[in-house]
Amino acid sequence: MSSPERVELERQIVEEVRRFAEREVRPVAHDLEASDTYPTALVERMKEMGLFGAIVPEEYGGVGLSIQTYAAIIEEIARAWMSVSGIINSHLIMCYDILHGGTEEQRRTWLPRMAAGDRRGGIALSEPGAGSDLQAIRTTATRDGDWYVLNGTKLWVTNGLSGNTFAVLTKTDPAAEPRHRGISLFIVEKDQGPGFTVSRQIHKLGYRGIDTCEVVFDGYRVPAANLIGGREGVGFRQIMSGLEVGRINVAARGVGLAQAALDDAVRYAQQRETFGRPIWQHQAIQMKLAEMATRVEASRLLTRSAAERKDRGERCDMEAGMAKLFATETAEFCALESMRIHGGFGYTKEFDVERYYRDAPLLIIGEGTNEIQRTIIAKQLVDRNRTRR
Ligand SMILES: Cc1cc2nc3c(=O)[nH]c(=O)nc-3n(C[C@H](O)[C@H](O)[C@H](O)COP(=O)(O)OP(=O)(O)OC[C@H]3O[C@@H](n4cnc5c(N)ncnc54)[C@H](O)[C@@H]3O)c2cc1C
């Protein structure tokens, strides 16, 4: 149970991040997004604020926030510019995996530097032939004395260019059955010898200003000490646990983006007049605003509920899946409804709503598509309510 002082401190941190998002992120979002420029100055500020160690415990150099507070912070950042929240998402999934799956030595070696933002992380899981079906990965890690040798291609690595330390999912036993028993997770540092190439940067519809890359490993040597947890065959379980935090993050991004679309719509609906009155006074617009606001609030509560469960240390794949599914579909819904409310202006680069409309689909696809979330929810429903036959 958190003390009242701790609750107050975390509330103040959310306030501080809200001010940062409003005063520093929002004013530069349009131009940096349009030119697809990495927000280097914002990243420096995020380092100063300790955001790269947001959920890393204080004993390892972090701020030690609850997942609930973390979700609230991500919502504030995404409300200003969704891309920026992506910079810390995969970084913190990696921190989470080291914290909960790593050895004490790995925690002491990596977490303080990652929390300070000196080592900047990403997760290299997906491949050209394996996204939803992650157990079909083909990247191998072969033991060679005190080293493992990595070969394979990873796709969609967020922070691939700007980051320097990655959680890489590999097959240490490609023939293992069931397949997950052959999967292991490594801490892989860039530039520690030949064989690690960022082979291309992917150009995207939205989620711009942040790098998404293809990474090729060609005989890249990684110290055996970097095998997370020091044991082969547990990497799939480790990464799935981290992805629960990732899905709460994506849900929170959905809430922030949907809230931004709603905020803009409410403002515009009061300014724009047709047929002699502000458009919010037309019942058709009122229906839209009410529907958007209700879905945003429901998304926020689902996200908070999943985060609370994670904070209690309980399994929350179903709850994180529900939050991710509902909040990201809400983001897409609100982006389009806000565009409709803005009329022709909503379709121009002069208003942020066109950016929301391009950013929202990533949230539906990334961190496990919403089709996959539905399958997770259904499987858990049955697992938790088994009947005898
Ligand atoms: C901008 C961006 C950033 C990303 N960042 C990262 C990153 O940092 N690290 C990383 O590892 N990955 C990252 N990803 C990859 C992302 O997680 C995958 O794109 C996603 O999991 C889907 O995999 P896929 O693209 O291979 O689609 P596929 O798995 O090929 O799916 C294609 C379609 O089939 C559906 N489908 C597949 N299987 C099933 C099933 N069993 N039941 C129902 N429907 C199914 C999917 O929902 C989808 O609609 C990123 C992706 C994007 C676009």
Ligand as a Chemical Component Dictionary entry (heavy atoms), coordinates in Angstrom:
data_LIG
# 
_chem_comp.id                   LIG 
_chem_comp.type                 NON-POLYMER 
_chem_comp.pdbx_formal_charge   0 
_chem_comp.three_letter_code    LIG 
# 
loop_
_chem_comp_atom.comp_id 
_chem_comp_atom.atom_id 
_chem_comp_atom.alt_atom_id 
_chem_comp_atom.type_symbol 
_chem_comp_atom.charge 
_chem_comp_atom.model_Cartn_x 
_chem_comp_atom.model_Cartn_y 
_chem_comp_atom.model_Cartn_z 
_chem_comp_atom.pdbx_ordinal 
LIG C1  C1  C 0 5.399  1.372   -36.424 1  
LIG C2  C2  C 0 5.585  0.025   -35.818 2  
LIG C3  C3  C 0 6.459  -0.121  -34.749 3  
LIG C4  C4  C 0 6.702  -1.396  -34.235 4  
LIG N1  N1  N 0 7.635  -1.540  -33.229 5  
LIG C5  C5  C 0 8.034  -2.792  -32.877 6  
LIG C6  C6  C 0 9.146  -2.974  -31.985 7  
LIG O1  O1  O 0 9.722  -2.036  -31.438 8  
LIG N2  N2  N 0 9.570  -4.237  -31.734 9  
LIG C7  C7  C 0 8.963  -5.330  -32.295 10 
LIG O2  O2  O 0 9.408  -6.431  -32.027 11 
LIG N3  N3  N 0 7.897  -5.186  -33.123 12 
LIG C8  C8  C 0 7.421  -3.953  -33.428 13 
LIG N4  N4  N 0 6.358  -3.785  -34.294 14 
LIG C9  C9  C 0 5.756  -4.991  -34.897 15 
LIG C10 C10 C 0 4.313  -5.242  -34.453 16 
LIG O3  O3  O 0 4.286  -5.726  -33.148 17 
LIG C11 C11 C 0 3.716  -6.222  -35.490 18 
LIG O4  O4  O 0 3.554  -5.501  -36.695 19 
LIG C12 C12 C 0 2.401  -6.786  -35.038 20 
LIG O5  O5  O 0 2.571  -7.635  -33.924 21 
LIG C13 C13 C 0 1.708  -7.585  -36.155 22 
LIG O6  O6  O 0 2.572  -8.499  -36.764 23 
LIG P1  P1  P 0 2.707  -8.518  -38.352 24 
LIG O7  O7  O 0 2.909  -7.127  -38.834 25 
LIG O8  O8  O 0 3.722  -9.539  -38.704 26 
LIG O9  O9  O 0 1.274  -8.991  -38.872 27 
LIG P2  P2  P 0 0.797  -10.508 -39.035 28 
LIG O10 O10 O 0 1.146  -11.284 -37.835 29 
LIG O11 O11 O 0 1.280  -11.003 -40.351 30 
LIG O12 O12 O 0 -0.782 -10.326 -39.114 31 
LIG C14 C14 C 0 -1.476 -9.949  -40.307 32 
LIG C15 C15 C 0 -2.968 -9.893  -39.986 33 
LIG O13 O13 O 0 -3.439 -11.191 -39.585 34 
LIG C16 C16 C 0 -4.059 -11.120 -38.320 35 
LIG N5  N5  N 0 -3.770 -12.349 -37.592 36 
LIG C17 C17 C 0 -2.580 -13.017 -37.499 37 
LIG N6  N6  N 0 -2.715 -14.107 -36.746 38 
LIG C18 C18 C 0 -3.997 -14.147 -36.331 39 
LIG C19 C19 C 0 -4.774 -15.044 -35.500 40 
LIG N7  N7  N 0 -4.223 -16.108 -34.898 41 
LIG N8  N8  N 0 -6.080 -14.766 -35.300 42 
LIG C20 C20 C 0 -6.654 -13.681 -35.875 43 
LIG N9  N9  N 0 -5.981 -12.804 -36.664 44 
LIG C21 C21 C 0 -4.682 -13.036 -36.875 45 
LIG C22 C22 C 0 -3.420 -9.898  -37.648 46 
LIG O14 O14 O 0 -4.252 -9.383  -36.630 47 
LIG C23 C23 C 0 -3.316 -8.949  -38.834 48 
LIG O15 O15 O 0 -4.570 -8.377  -39.052 49 
LIG C24 C24 C 0 6.036  -2.515  -34.777 50 
LIG C25 C25 C 0 5.117  -2.352  -35.809 51 
LIG C26 C26 C 0 4.883  -1.102  -36.333 52 
LIG C27 C27 C 0 3.924  -0.956  -37.473 53 
# 
loop_
_chem_comp_bond.comp_id 
_chem_comp_bond.atom_id_1 
_chem_comp_bond.atom_id_2 
_chem_comp_bond.value_order 
_chem_comp_bond.pdbx_ordinal 
LIG C1  C2  SING 1  
LIG C2  C3  SING 2  
LIG C2  C26 DOUB 3  
LIG C3  C4  DOUB 4  
LIG C4  N1  SING 5  
LIG C4  C24 SING 6  
LIG N1  C5  DOUB 7  
LIG C5  C6  SING 8  
LIG C5  C8  SING 9  
LIG C6  O1  DOUB 10 
LIG C6  N2  SING 11 
LIG N2  C7  SING 12 
LIG C7  O2  DOUB 13 
LIG C7  N3  SING 14 
LIG N3  C8  DOUB 15 
LIG C8  N4  SING 16 
LIG N4  C9  SING 17 
LIG N4  C24 SING 18 
LIG C9  C10 SING 19 
LIG C10 O3  SING 20 
LIG C10 C11 SING 21 
LIG C11 O4  SING 22 
LIG C11 C12 SING 23 
LIG C12 O5  SING 24 
LIG C12 C13 SING 25 
LIG C13 O6  SING 26 
LIG O6  P1  SING 27 
LIG P1  O7  DOUB 28 
LIG P1  O8  SING 29 
LIG P1  O9  SING 30 
LIG O9  P2  SING 31 
LIG P2  O10 DOUB 32 
LIG P2  O11 SING 33 
LIG P2  O12 SING 34 
LIG O12 C14 SING 35 
LIG C14 C15 SING 36 
LIG C15 O13 SING 37 
LIG C15 C23 SING 38 
LIG O13 C16 SING 39 
LIG C16 N5  SING 40 
LIG C16 C22 SING 41 
LIG N5  C17 SING 42 
LIG N5  C21 SING 43 
LIG C17 N6  DOUB 44 
LIG N6  C18 SING 45 
LIG C18 C19 SING 46 
LIG C18 C21 DOUB 47 
LIG C19 N7  SING 48 
LIG C19 N8  DOUB 49 
LIG N8  C20 SING 50 
LIG C20 N9  DOUB 51 
LIG N9  C21 SING 52 
LIG C22 O14 SING 53 
LIG C22 C23 SING 54 
LIG C23 O15 SING 55 
LIG C24 C25 DOUB 56 
LIG C25 C26 SING 57 
LIG C26 C27 SING 58 
# 
